[in-house]
Amino acid sequence: MDGLTSENLRYLWPVLALIVTLGAIPVGALVGKEGSGRRGLLAAALAGLALAVILALRLNPSSATRDSQAAGWLSQYLFLDPLYRFVIVYLSVFLGGVLLLSASLWRKSTWEWPVYLCLLTGSLIGMILLASARHLIFLAIAFEMASLPSYVLVGFRRFNSKSAEGAAKYVVFGAVCSALMIYGISLLYGATGTFDWEQVVLRLGVEGISPLAVAALVCLFIGLAFKISLAPMHFWCPDAFEAAGADVAAWLSVGSKSAALLALARLAHILLPSIPPGVRNHAILLVSVIAIATMTVANLSAYWQTSVKRLLAYSSIAHAGYIVCGVLVLSDAGTAAIVAYILVYLLMNLGAFSVAGLIEAQTGSDHLDNFTGLGTRNPRLAAVMTFFLFSLVGLPPLAGFAVKWILLSTLWQHQLIFLVVAILANTLFSLFYYMRIARAMYFSGPLADGRPLTTVQVPGLTAAVLAVCATGLIALFLGWGILNSLSLNLFAT
């Protein structure tokens, strides 16, 4: 193994910047003052994220792909390609938006705020490494680094009974899926004698797919499917999202799923072309059935939800089913479609959870009834929420339509017609429950229990987050072709 040099260490600089930020937050909490210290910690966290983005943009990962000696030992554990740089920038920018939302909506006590920042930053590091891992032991470690802080974040609202229940379910379900994934990795090592994913695939291609290897791959898939919340590994998701704050729910709905989706795409695009066609076709059929079941079960389950965060949780499960279809396109076009989708998904999901969190913070609940009359109480906020809902459905002229079209056209070009039909049918299913929120905001009468409708105020930071999300959705629709080209050029060397 090569030693650390300035040449190979620079590929770790963005992650090291986040690690330094993680260490600086508790130190700052000890020396900071009440009030100003809280603002200082937020500024420090945002500065660390900005530094990580800048360092990532300065990388030239294509050279590391062509010349593995440039990155030395690091290339044995991470895929140092343009997607590695994208993940750092994408997740760091997203976490910055989540932190602004948190500072606006949730008034944490003095000790809670630095702990909260550390947990989010730690989970960010794990998600970046999870999306880029090429060594199976490293994959398992990154999986736990992303998961353990998430368990605590879901249960962070200590005096909320739903928070404790949701966190407990998340932990139990996560522990089982994590154990299965690690067991699968050990079986793969027993079958191939290596933890390097590319070497595993090479040996499976030479020696064939044995029943032991099939069992190992299924266990590995279950672990990643848990993070993506694919059916039937999705049961934790609605309870966890309803239990968590809107900021944490937004973070998990986008960050956790995106990291696991990209990890699954990397592994599948190396494995599936290298195995016999018969086995490959069965694997594609299995994942297709799981994707269709995921989107259908989620969309139908959302019909009866009265908690908006829970409804958005089922929405995120359905979108995971849509996006995972891109994994089955065994080319860079499939991963490019995933990248384009998650970029837009970030904006529309963060916006929708921001509005839900704002209503919850000011009314005490995210129940659908609390959205009643929002079109009268705060017309701008209601219009923005409707805007995000239309984009989640995939209606033009919004970016949600653009990325769904990119995904559908990619599936059509690769002869996956049945997935195109399933996504279109489920898009129609989803229209009903998204419009339930719009109906409550514009067409519902007084509250059933007689409570008066109160005015909803939008704090400055939340207004900024909503404005950026809404503007981004319009811009990405107008720059549809540019979005598609950028996602495809991400893989050009």
Summary of the structure (lengths in Angstrom):
residues: 493
radius of gyration: 22.0
end to end distance: 26.2
largest distance: 70.9
contacts: 1819
relative contact order: 0.09
helix: 81%
strand: 1%
